[in-house]
Amino acid sequence: MYSLSHYVEAVSEMLLQAKDSKERESITSSWFKLLEKHHRLEETEKIGKIIEAEIEKRKDKITVVLSEEKEKEVWKKYFSDQAIEPEFKIEPKIIGGTKLVWKNLLVDNSISTQLEKAKRRLL
């Protein structure tokens, strides 16, 4: 059985990667269905506190998502002048470009997102 912290961490990561509000709503809905299925809805107050702690933990943290390890050096140089130590994640599925996550802000200029937006405009 997963702890509530595991649930919050997994859902937070999915919400950060969601393409739009509709997808975020779907993730949240699925999460509550899963909690209900495992008889954990009564723990929503605890969940709220864990979410608040997770938000506080991420408050001043910047995550840089890159498609390749070799792109790290450029970003390390950029942040070195700003006394910020970002967390780096490598996700080849973004194809190229970068995603920056800071507080509640996601700056996504990844190729995969640009292709997805172009696809939606064409359909």
C-alpha positions in Angstrom: 0.0 0.0 0.0 1.3 3.4 -0.9 1.6 6.2 1.7 -0.3 9.4 1.3 3.1 11.1 0.6 3.6 8.7 -2.4 0.1 9.6 -3.7 0.8 13.4 -3.4 4.2 13.1 -5.0 2.9 11.1 -8.0 -0.1 13.2 -8.6 1.9 16.4 -8.2 4.3 15.2 -10.9 1.4 14.3 -13.2 -0.3 17.6 -12.7 3.0 19.5 -13.5 3.2 17.6 -16.8 -0.5 18.0 -17.7 -1.0 19.7 -21.0 -4.1 21.7 -20.0 -6.8 22.2 -17.3 -8.9 19.5 -18.8 -6.1 16.9 -18.3 -5.4 18.3 -14.8 -9.1 17.9 -13.9 -9.0 14.3 -15.2 -5.9 13.5 -13.2 -7.5 14.9 -10.0 -10.7 13.0 -10.6 -8.9 9.8 -11.2 -6.9 10.3 -8.0 -10.0 10.8 -5.9 -11.5 7.6 -7.4 -8.4 5.7 -6.5 -8.4 7.0 -3.0 -12.1 6.1 -2.7 -11.4 2.6 -4.1 -8.7 2.1 -1.4 -11.0 3.5 1.3 -8.7 6.5 2.0 -11.1 9.4 1.4 -11.4 10.0 5.1 -7.8 11.1 5.0 -8.4 14.2 2.9 -7.4 16.5 5.7 -4.0 14.7 6.0 -3.7 14.9 2.2 -4.3 18.6 2.3 -1.5 19.1 4.8 0.9 16.9 2.8 0.0 18.9 -0.3 0.7 22.2 1.6 4.1 20.8 2.7 4.9 19.7 -0.9 4.0 23.2 -2.2 6.2 24.7 0.5 9.0 22.3 -0.3 8.8 23.3 -4.0 8.4 27.0 -3.3 11.9 28.1 -4.1 13.0 25.1 -6.1 13.5 25.3 -9.8 13.3 22.1 -11.9 14.8 22.1 -15.3 13.6 19.3 -17.6 15.9 18.6 -20.5 15.9 16.0 -23.3 19.6 15.3 -23.0 22.3 15.2 -20.3 24.7 17.4 -22.3 22.3 20.4 -22.1 22.9 20.7 -18.3 26.1 22.6 -18.6 24.4 25.5 -20.4 21.8 25.8 -17.7 24.3 25.4 -14.9 26.2 28.4 -16.3 23.0 30.4 -16.5 22.0 29.7 -12.9 25.6 30.1 -11.5 25.3 33.9 -11.5 22.0 33.7 -9.7 23.0 31.6 -6.7 20.3 29.1 -7.5 20.9 25.3 -7.6 18.2 23.9 -9.9 17.2 20.2 -9.9 17.7 18.7 -13.3 15.5 16.0 -14.9 16.3 14.2 -18.1 13.2 13.3 -20.2 14.0 12.2 -23.7 10.3 12.2 -24.6 10.3 16.1 -24.7 12.5 15.6 -27.9 14.3 19.0 -27.4 13.8 22.3 -25.8 13.3 22.8 -22.1 10.7 22.9 -19.4 11.2 25.1 -16.3 9.1 24.5 -13.2 9.2 27.2 -10.5 6.6 27.5 -7.8 3.2 27.1 -9.6 4.7 28.2 -12.9 5.6 26.0 -15.8 7.5 27.4 -18.8 7.3 24.8 -21.5 9.2 25.3 -24.7 9.7 21.7 -25.4 9.5 20.4 -29.0 7.0 17.7 -27.9 4.6 20.4 -26.5 5.0 22.5 -29.6 4.2 19.5 -31.8 1.1 18.7 -29.7 -0.2 22.3 -30.0 0.4 22.3 -33.7 -1.5 18.9 -34.0 -4.5 20.3 -32.0 -4.6 23.4 -34.2 -4.7 21.3 -37.3 -7.4 18.9 -36.1 
